[in-house]
Amino acid sequence: LTGEAFSDYKEIGLELIELISSTHFYRDALILSCLIRLLAIVNEAFSAASHSPLSYSGFVLQSIQYIDQELANPLSLQSIADSLNINAFYLSHQFKQQTGVSLYHYILLKRIALSKQLLSEGLPAISACEQAGFGDYNNFSRTFKKYVGLSPSSYKKLHRKNGTA
């Protein structure tokens, strides 16, 4: 937050502190109003600071598209850079700078998201592992548990029970 947004945020915060200790009849409604105004300021600042796909350079967008198309296949920084005819180090640096995440981490998160979708559709964990592009089931299971908090089979069982992803 900068400038006027920060001043507004600070002013509303002070108002909120006063309201919390007050016994005003409309206290709860006024507190809620302050919280909503604070959230609106933060949301606006976050939206302004977020990277939209439109702000990505052409080759970063192309690398994202390539990853999406080839997710089930083995992917490396070098193979992606080669497909775009650019230097791997440059791609890695620009991808991280523009997206806020390393290319490797982006691929990993995309694979986990795909495997969650496949598991929620009822596929066996080994099939989800293969179709999401993980080469080794043990690595898949360990990584899935690290990021999701559940093993792939537990995630699948929980999804069946609750009917949610």
C-alpha positions in Angstrom: 0.0 0.0 0.0 1.3 3.4 -0.9 0.1 7.0 -0.8 -3.6 7.6 -0.4 -4.4 3.9 -0.1 -2.1 3.6 2.9 -3.6 6.8 4.5 -7.1 5.4 4.1 -6.0 2.0 5.4 -4.5 3.6 8.5 -7.5 5.9 9.1 -10.0 3.0 8.8 -7.7 0.9 11.1 -7.8 3.6 13.8 -11.6 3.8 13.4 -11.8 0.1 13.8 -9.8 0.2 17.0 -12.1 2.8 18.5 -15.2 0.8 17.5 -14.0 -2.4 19.1 -13.8 -0.7 22.5 -17.1 1.2 22.1 -20.6 0.2 23.3 -22.3 2.0 20.4 -25.7 0.4 19.4 -24.6 -0.1 15.8 -21.1 -1.2 16.8 -21.1 -4.6 15.0 -22.4 -3.1 11.8 -19.8 -0.4 11.9 -17.0 -2.9 12.6 -18.2 -5.0 9.6 -18.3 -1.9 7.5 -14.7 -1.0 8.4 -13.5 -4.5 7.7 -15.1 -4.5 4.3 -13.5 -1.2 3.5 -10.1 -2.5 4.6 -10.6 -5.6 2.5 -11.5 -3.5 -0.5 -8.4 -1.4 -0.2 -6.2 -4.5 0.2 -7.9 -6.2 -2.7 -7.4 -3.2 -5.0 -3.7 -3.0 -4.1 -3.3 -6.7 -4.6 -5.0 -6.6 -8.0 -2.8 -3.7 -9.1 0.3 -5.5 -8.0 -0.7 -8.9 -9.4 0.8 -10.2 -12.6 -1.8 -10.6 -15.2 -1.1 -12.9 -18.2 -1.3 -9.8 -20.4 1.9 -8.5 -18.8 4.0 -11.5 -19.6 6.4 -11.4 -22.5 5.7 -13.5 -25.5 8.1 -16.3 -24.8 6.9 -16.6 -21.2 3.3 -17.0 -22.5 4.6 -19.5 -25.0 6.4 -21.4 -22.4 3.2 -21.6 -20.3 1.3 -22.8 -23.3 4.0 -25.4 -24.1 3.9 -26.7 -20.5 0.2 -27.0 -20.6 0.4 -29.0 -23.9 3.3 -31.2 -22.8 2.5 -31.6 -19.1 2.2 -35.4 -19.3 5.6 -35.7 -20.9 9.0 -35.2 -19.3 9.8 -31.4 -19.2 13.0 -29.6 -18.4 14.1 -26.0 -18.5 16.4 -26.9 -21.4 13.6 -28.7 -23.4 11.3 -25.8 -23.0 14.0 -23.2 -23.9 14.9 -25.3 -27.0 11.3 -25.4 -28.1 11.2 -21.6 -28.0 14.7 -21.2 -29.4 15.9 -19.1 -26.5 18.6 -19.4 -23.8 17.6 -21.6 -20.9 19.1 -19.3 -18.3 17.3 -16.2 -19.8 14.0 -18.1 -19.9 14.4 -19.2 -16.2 15.3 -15.7 -15.1 12.5 -14.0 -17.0 9.9 -16.7 -16.1 10.6 -16.2 -12.4 10.7 -12.4 -12.7 7.4 -12.2 -14.6 5.4 -14.9 -12.8 6.9 -14.8 -9.3 7.5 -18.6 -9.4 10.3 -20.7 -10.8 9.6 -22.6 -14.0 10.2 -25.9 -12.1 7.8 -25.0 -9.4 5.2 -23.9 -11.9 5.4 -27.3 -13.6 5.2 -29.1 -10.3 2.1 -27.1 -9.2 0.4 -27.7 -12.6 1.1 -31.4 -12.3 -0.3 -31.6 -8.7 -3.4 -29.7 -9.8 -3.9 -32.1 -12.7 -3.4 -35.1 -10.5 -5.9 -33.8 -8.0 -8.4 -33.4 -10.9 -7.8 -36.9 -12.2 -8.1 -38.4 -8.7 -11.3 -36.6 -8.1 -12.6 -38.0 -11.4 -12.0 -41.5 -10.0 -8.7 -42.5 -11.7 -6.4 -44.8 -9.8 -3.4 -43.0 -8.2 -0.9 -44.7 -10.5 -2.9 -43.5 -13.6 -3.1 -40.0 -12.2 0.7 -40.1 -11.6 1.4 -41.1 -15.2 -1.1 -38.7 -16.8 0.1 -35.8 -14.8 3.6 -36.3 -15.9 5.3 -37.6 -12.8 7.9 -40.2 -13.8 8.0 -42.1 -10.6 5.1 -43.1 -8.3 7.1 -42.8 -5.1 8.2 -39.3 -6.0 4.6 -38.4 -7.0 3.2 -39.7 -3.7 5.8 -37.9 -1.6 5.4 -34.6 -3.5 1.6 -34.9 -3.5 1.5 -35.4 0.2 3.9 -32.5 0.8 1.7 -30.0 -1.2 -1.8 -31.4 -0.6 -1.3 -32.7 3.0 -2.8 -36.1 2.1 -1.5 -39.1 0.1 -3.1 -39.5 -3.3 -5.2 -42.5 -2.2 -6.4 -40.6 0.9 -7.2 -37.6 -1.2 -9.2 -39.8 -3.6 -11.1 -41.4 -0.7 -11.8 -38.1 0.9 -13.1 -36.7 -2.3 -15.4 -39.7 -2.8 -16.8 -39.3 0.7 -17.3 -35.5 0.5 -17.9 -35.1 -3.2 -15.5 -32.2 -3.5 -12.0 -31.6 -4.9 
